[in-house]
Amino acid sequence: MPKRVEVSEETWDKLRIEYISSPDTSMRGLQRKYGIPFNAIKKRVDNEEWNKQRDEFRTTSMQKSLDLVSDFMADECSRAFRIANKVMNKLEECVDNIDVTDDYAMKNLKSITSAIKDLKEIGIFRSSLDQAEQEARIRKLQKDAEEEQTDTTITVTFMEDGYAN
């Protein structure tokens, strides 16, 4: 009869957290790392639905990551528009007060126009199509994350004498 190993609830909590939060952690890995029999770990995983919790953790983490990226991008876009508004106000002042005979004024106007063009080229100013494409990518990532947690069924057919039954 195998020797029974006593494991504290604190240790089980540690194992559960490690298993749920790390996609690379396996039941066999936990067995090797902590010296707890595989069957005991498997029983806990099944009884306490660690795999379900792992899937929920992954989905929640993915959603939080997408939300953070989305918030960051919205902040950056807002910042760019605030700057663009300031630049455009200055440009408007220059245009209103420009003396086309003054070479210095014309150089300043060209510099501002060039700066706006440079900002557009590096992607700070996005067209509405670019914005729509980015939003579509985010929706696709969210949909993919949701589909990953759907239950898949595998059918196994045992063959007898080379023929499927």
C-alpha positions, -999 to +999 in steps of 0.1 A: +000+000+000+015+034-010+024+058+017-001+085+023+013+120+020-003+148+041-005+181+023-016+213+040-043+235+026-018+262+023+003+240+000-028+231-020-036+268-024-001+274-036-003+246-062-037+257-073-025+293-079+006+281-097-014+257-119-042+282-128-020+312-134+008+296-154-001+279-187+032+261-187+026+243-154+013+208-157+001+183-131+033+162-137+054+193-132+037+200-099+042+163-089+080+166-096+083+200-080+064+193-048+067+155-045+030+151-042+016+119-058+001+126-093-032+110-084-037+133-054-030+163-077-053+150-104-081+144-079-078+180-067-076+194-102-108+175-112-128+180-079-121+217-077-123+224-114-088+239-117-089+235-155-121+256-157-106+282-134-074+282-156-095+289-187-114+317-169-082+332-157-067+331-193-099+347-207-100+374-180-063+381-185-067+384-222-097+408-218-078+429-193-048+431-217-071+441-246-087+468-224-054+482-213-041+483-249-074+499-260-073+525-232-036+533-240-044+537-277-074+559-269-052+581-247-025+584-273-050+593-300-066+619-277-032+633-269-023+635-306-055+653-314-049+678-286-015+685-300-028+686-335-054+711-324-028+734-309-006+731-340-036+739-362-045+769-341-009+782-345-011+774-382-044+793-384-028+823-367+001+822-391-022+819-421-043+848-409-013+870-403+010+859-431+028+883-452+034+864-484+063+888-492+081+878-460+104+849-466+108+841-429+070+838-424+067+815-454+095+793-440+077+790-406+044+781-424+063+754-444+079+740-412+045+737-395+030+720-426+059+697-427+055+688-391+019+679-396+028+657-426+056+640-405+031+632-377+007+617-401+035+595-417+046+581-383+010+571-376+000+596-348-029+608-370-049+579-382-075+580-409-110+567-400-103+536-420-071+529-400-091+534-368-119+511-380-093+484-390-077+486-356-111+483-338-119+452-360-086+436-350-095+441-313-130+426-318-114+396-336-090+391-307-119+393-282-139+368-303-109+344-305-105+346-268-141+337-263-140+308-287-109+294-269-130+287-239-158+268-257-159+232-249-146+208-276-155+172-278-132+145-291-146+113-303-124+082-301-133+051-322-117+018-312-110-005-341-113-042-339-096-063-366-088-031-386-124-021-390-142+007-371-172-003-350 
